[in-house]
Each structure stands twice: as structure tokens, then as C-alpha cells.
Amino acid sequence: AVSESSEFFEQDFLEDAIAAREIRAEGAKPVKKVNYMNGVRDAYYSRISEDVKKLSKKDPLYERYSIVHIGTSIIPTFNPGFRIWEYNITELQTEEEVLHSHEPWDSFFEHLDVEIQKIIEEAEEVEAFEDDEQIDSEIPDVLISKKKKKKKKGKKGKKNKNSKNWWKTDKTFPKKKPKNLPPGPAYENQLFSPLRFVQYYADLKEIDKQYLKLLKEGKSEDEAASIAFKYQVEYASDDKPYPMKTTLVKDYIELASELSGNDKLWNTFLERAFCSSGYED
Amino acid sequence: DIGGKEKSIKGRFLHITDMHPDLYYKENTSIDDTCHRGKPKNDGDRAARFGNAMKGCDGPPDLMYYTLDWIHKNLSDEIDFIIWTGDNVRHDNDRRIPRTEQQIFDMNRQVSELFLKTFKDHESDDPRDLKVKIIPSLGNNDVFPHNLFSPGPTLQTRELYDIWSQFIPPAQQNTFDRYASFFVEAIPGKLAVISLNTLYMFKGNPLVDNCSNKKQPGYKMLLWVGFTLQELRDRGMKVWLSGHVPPIPKNFDSSCSDKLALWLHEYSDIIIGGFYGHMNMDHFIPVDGEKAWDDIGNSM
């Protein structure tokens, strides 16, 4: 059960992924990260680029996609960095407060525990029955005791995996979204829509240079550290060379498509991915 | 808020991840000796006060202290909540100082207390009040042994609840014990942030296999995700997801990444997106929900 993109990923990057995982397990210098990013470009951004024209007519808000945002770290694998997100709160300032009477969270969680336990127990019962059937099919009929045959008769029916709607009985699959629901804040600008972000970073080389200089000038270690250490804006989502109007899904899909075909933009994207550390493979 | 106090919403929040502070880090030691000991061979081998980019050492504790202090001084009045996606402990990369379970608990507790101290609401009478809500999630280095996290309840889930008790709503203690996941109403009644324990879906966790088998913790956690999302939808709330390991095929078993992609897709009216760490690189991955349905259909 390997999806196309993961198959692609596995084929091209399996060795790198295993190596990288082993290295990360130990914590070490970054290796082959440009290679990984190029893999992301090929497996995701380029594929989107191929479909984007067709999709923009059929699904103009790109509701088939959702975005996984992966943040840069504080550990100096590259430079340390973090991100401030800005989101739409206009409606909060104007909307009238409507009081809802919902079940208290306490009772929701009480019911939730019971409900999940019930599902698991039922599922285990069905699974045990399937195991029985498996054993029975391997044993000649005459050897199965009458008792077992009786037990088998009384058990719940096996779910039919060939049925078109097999997934409807498994609650780890969601029900289809009701068609009357409007697009969420990720797709259309509304309350809580992400609008912009600012990426901060600490230029460790510069900080160390400044720190050593201040020590030479006679400052104490703590004084020098307090003066030298600072974060600064690395870039914002609406900065050139690929300014995003907002940070909705459609902006990301358009950016992915642009990045796939423009090496100059891609190089800036890589520089930012590695937190302006100058990393190369 | 629930205490009847008025709080103004700023329309900003912070995502911070992977601090990996290393209490053995020593300034001016050799980078080649994991920044723990030895004389540097040359200037390029010198462990700097705040660390060196791309050299492979963990974070000096000062980098963490000064980072949180800088955020507190410059940004804490501007943000509504903090999404903090884990890995708060050094890597196991020094054979002379192997990590122990107790050290990992202690470090998680220290970092957690640092967050509480930094973002405490000094104007409140209640010592537990924070200026901003904080939503932590569990990293693969926050557990012992590294990457291994078994289905709860376990000693580790209990200890973690104790460490994060000020961040996790008390009503969720039992569910946290089972899934090490929870959610916080970042804006009460309107906006929630789910903290997912991604280790139950992580390929690197040898104690879990997939999200298809009903006995797997990833399967059970998906049930929790489903019920929670439906309840949030019923209440008219919107939600961000967060966790340590990004839910992509590189990191997750495909039965887990595909199923999660389905939930993202079918609840796209309320899910805004997700924040993750682990990879150390700033980038984004578009997850295709319709393709996930096709993949699952084909595989069945």
C-alpha cells in the first residue's frame, strides 16, 4: 500500500533517508539536505505544477490540499530560527458574542473514552472471528468440533472488504465532508485565516564575532552575551523574490508551482530552508 | 477566558521547535568532541558560546535561555499562543555520556519550567496563569530510549502528564495517558490547537507498525482524532494541528500518513493546517487528500 509519491520518495531517497535517520539518531552534521529538498521539489512541487492549470478551473481554492508547515529548529543544525504567524481576527472585533450551550468537555471526554474502548473491543471481536475462520479454512471440516461450528454460526459477520463502502465501518476513516459546508479558513480569507508570517533567525557567526570583540574590549562574559545575542528578521512571507499575498492554501500551491520551474527562486527558497547559514551538500 | 478575565487577541502566534539543549555543552571545547571536552584543533573547531551552525553539536543551554528571553522581551506582548513542537533533550551522540531515562525526564521538566517561568502572567494572582497559552508536543528525542514510545498508559505518559500538567486541560488527563495527545482551546470556544503524539505513527518507532491494525496505538489515536474533530466542528470551532514529526510518507507508515491526509481533507472546513519540527529545515509539504483516498482505495 504505497502511494505514488511515497513510492517515488522511497525509490529515490530510501538510502538517503535511512542514512539520514541513522545520522539524526545520533545527532550530527547535516548531510544531503539539498538532496532531500530537491526530492521535495520533484515529488511534490513539480507534480503540483503539472496539475495546477487543470486544477485551478475545477478546484480554484485547491481544497484537495492541506499544508504541512515544517519549522526550522533552535538547535544550530543550521542557524537557529522560529516563526511568528499572523492571522485574521477582524470578525472577532465586530461579531456579537453568541453563547452556546455545549456539553462540558469533562463529559465529552468521559463518553469519548467509553466510545473508543467499545469500538476497539468490537473490532477485536471481529478480528478474533476472522482469525478463527482463517484457522478453520486450514483444517478439514470433519476435524472442526460441533461446538466450534456452533460458536462460528453465532458470531458477527465478517466485513466484506470487496464492498465499495468497506471504509464506512471503520471509524479511523472520516465520513465525506458534507457538501453544504463552506470552505474553511485555510482556503478563503475569513476569521482565523493565516495571512502572513515573519521568520526570525540568529546569525550565529555574526553573534560570535561580536561577542569575542566585546570580550576583547573588556566587557564581562554576561555583558558581552547580552549585547551580542539577538534575533533578526530573516524574511517575511510577503518579501521578494516570491511575495505571497496571503498564506492560504492557494498561495502555497501557486508558490510550489513557481518553485518547481524557476531555479533562481528555488535557490532563494533553499537559502531560507537552511536558515541563511550558507549550507550546501 | 474561563476565569472571567478579559484578554485581548493580538492575531499572532509563535511556532518554535527542536531546542535540544545540552547541559554538557562547554564553550571553547572541541566541536569534534561533541562540544563537551578537548582543546579545539583550530579556530574552526571551537565551540562558540551560542553554538556553531552546521557543525553537529547540540544546542548550548545559553542558546535556549537567551532565545526564550529574547522572545519574552520582544514578542510575548504580541502573541496569543505558542506552538512548541518538541525535542527538548540532547541527542544520544556521546558514548562517554549516554543518556538515561531520568535525565530525559529531568530535562523535559527543566525546559517546561523555563517556558512556565518565561511566560508567566505576573499580573495574575494565580501562579499558574500564563500570559500566553502554550501547546507542547512530544519529540522523538524526548523519550527513552530514543524513538521508542509504547502504547499508553505507561510510566512515560504519566510522567509527561505531570511535566506538562499546566499545559494540558485537566479533563484530558485520561486521554493523554492513552495517546499522549491533547488539545487546547487557544481562543476559548473558537480556536483549538491539537497536539498530536506523532511517535505513534512514526516509522522510526520500532514499537509501532501501522494505522491499519486495531491493536496499534496509531489506529486508536486516529479514533481520538476523529471524535475530537467532529466535536470541534459541532461546536463551530476551527483548529490547527501540531506535532513533532511531520506526517509525510518519508516519516510515517503510509497507512498513517494516508489516513491522516483523509482527515485533513474531510475536515478542511475546520482544519487550518499543521505545524511540525524534526527536520530542522524551513519548508512546506502540500498533502493531497483526494489522492490519499485513491491510494487507500487501490491498496484495498
Interface residues (C-beta under 8 A of the other chain):
Chain A: A1 V2 S3 E4 S5 S6 F9 E10 F13 A17 R21 A25 E26 G27 A28 K29 P30 K33 Y36 M37 V40 Y44 I48 E63 R64 Y65 S66 I67 V68 H69 I70 G71 T72 S73 I74 I75 P76 T77 F78 N79 P80 G81 F82 R83 I84 W85 E86 Y87 N88 I89 L92 H100 H102 P104 W105 D106 F108 F109 L112 D113 E115 I116 I119 I120 A123 E124 E127 K161 W166 W167 K171 T172 F173 P174 K175 K176 K177 L181 P182 P183 G184 P185 A186 Y187 L191 F192 S193 P194 Q199 A202 L204 K205 I207 D208 Y211 E221 A225 F229 K230 Y231 V249 Y252 I253 A256 F269 R272 A273 F274 C275 S277 Y279
Chain B: I9 K10 G11 R12 F13 L14 H15 I16 T17 D18 M19 H20 A48 R49 F50 G51 N52 A53 M54 K55 G56 C57 D58 G59 D62 L63 M64 Y66 T67 W70 I71 N74 L75 E78 I79 T85 D87 R90 H91 D92 N93 H146 N147 P169 A171 Q172 N174 T175 R178 I187 G189 K190 L191 G204 C211 K214 K215 Y219 K220 L222 L223 W224 G226 F227 T228 L229 E231 D234 R235 G236 K238 P246 P247 I248 P249 K250 S254 S255 S257 D258 K259 A261 L262 W263 L264 H265 E266 Y267 S268 D269 I270 I271 I272 G273 G274 F275 Y276 G277 H278 M279 N280 M281 D282 H283 F284 I285 P286 V287 D288 G289 E290 K291 A292 D295 I296 S299 M300
